[in-house]
């Protein structure tokens, strides 16, 4: 199965983005899946999240 991941932190000061990505990648490997898309975003959740909107484009794509 091909999957995509999305990780977000609120500010540049937060250092958890790499940790989030590492944990999700470990889970993907454990499940035997293939990482197809990785999206990172830094910004407040109260404002618009353009990268999250970008993620929506990949949700309904047919498998390769």
HELIX and SHEET records of a PDB file:
HELIX    1   1 UNK A   17  UNK A   31  1                                  15    
HELIX    2   2 UNK A   50  UNK A   58  1                                   9    
SHEET    1   A 2 UNK A   2  UNK A   9  0                                        
SHEET    2   A 2 UNK A  34  UNK A  42  1                                        
END                                                                             
